Amino acid sequence: MRQGEIWFVNLSPTIGAEITKTRPCVIVSSNEIGILPLKVIAPITDFKTHYNSVPWMVELFPDKINNLSKKSVVDLFQLRSVSEARLIRNIGKVTEEEFQKILEAIKIVFGIY
């Protein structure tokens, strides 16, 4: 379970507008922070055209590195810490370039400019 890897994660149960279901997620927490059995993850969801104007969404195109089946986005507004017990299976990883875009989107979410 390393930073930049994509895992299927069981996000249920949730409350309100929290993203739900078992879905791919990117691990964003640092590899050096491993004392607790938790990971900070960012959920991946299906791409929709109106996401092009949303600055906290990072596009991912399916390839043999991420092993996604369709064009998707990482939703950095839905960051959360989850128990490692919620991580089901590693399916791939994001590229270094994609991870840098993820970090930039996190800065937008937290107002770090």
N, C-alpha and C positions, 0 to 999 in steps of 0.2 A: 504494500500500500504506500505508493510514493507520489510526491507532487507531480502533477501533470498527467497522471494515469486516469483513464476513464473506466469506471466501474458501474455495473448495475447496482442500484441502491434502492432498498425498500423505504420510501419516504412516508408511508402511511403508518399510523393515522396522522391526520393533519387537522388544523382548525382554520376556518375562514378562507382567505385567498392564498394560503400556502400551497405551493405546487405539490401534487400528490402522486401516487402510484409508484410502481417499481419502474425506474427509468435510468438511463445512463447519466452519470454525473462526473465532473472533473474534480479530482482532489486538488485543492488550492493551498492547504496548510503546508508549512515548511516541513521538510524531512527531519530537521533538527528538533522539532517539538514533538516528542513521542512519549512523554511521561504518562499521559492519560490515554486510555483506549478510545480516543475520539479523533475524527478527521473533520476539517472544514471542507465542505463540498459546495459545488455550484451545479445545479441541475441543468440538464440539456433537454430542450424541447423542440418540436417540429418548427421549421422555418415558416414564417408568414411574411408577406411582402411589407406590411406596415412596420415590421421590426427593423427595416433598413434605417428608419429615423430614430430608433431608440438607442441612445449611447451606451447603455449597460448590457446590450446584447452583442455577443461575439459570434459571427458566422463560422460554422464548420462544414466543410464539404466532405462527403464520404470518400474514404480512401483505405488503403491497406494498413495504414498506421493507426487510424482511429477506429476502424472497423464499424463505422456507423452505416446504416442502410439507406439514409436519405439526408438531404441538406437539412441542417439543424442549427440551433443557436444555443450558446451557453448563457443562461439568465443570471447575471451577477447581482441582480436585486433580490434574488432568492437564496443568497448565501446562508449556510447554516452549519452548525456543528452537529455531527451525528455519531452515534456509537459505531465502532468498527463492526459490531454484530449486524448492522444494517447493510453492510457492503457484501454483496452476494458473489459477484464474479468480475474479474478484470476482463475488459474487452479490447483495450487498446490504450492509446495515449494521444495527447495533442503535441504538435510540433513546438519547438522553442518560439518561433514567430507567433503562433497562435497563443501560447502561454503569455507572451509579452502583451498581446492585445487584451487578454484576460486581466492582467495586472493593471493595465490602463483603465479598463472598465471598472475595476474595484475602486480605483482612485476617484472616479466620477461618482460612484455610489456613496462614498464616504466624504466627498467634498475635499479631497486632498489634491491640490493643484500645484 
